[in-house]
Amino acid sequence: MLQNIGFPGLMMIMVVVLIIFGPSKLPELGRAVGRTLHEFKASAKELVSDNKEEVTDSKS
């Protein structure tokens, strides 16, 4: 999906976000997105490691 947006579309999205949230809210919004991505990655990594443990345990 994001492959079809391209650079001009991405810039348009950034301008709209800037207009909606304003420059004072952007750092806070960025931190929130960063925290969310970090938690998502950690959860996904945990699920993968749990799955690998189950596969290893079932083979034994």
Secondary structure by P-SEA (a helix, b strand, c coil): ccccccaaaaaaaaaaaaaaccccaaaaaaaaaaaaaaaaaaaaaaaaaaaaaaaaaaac
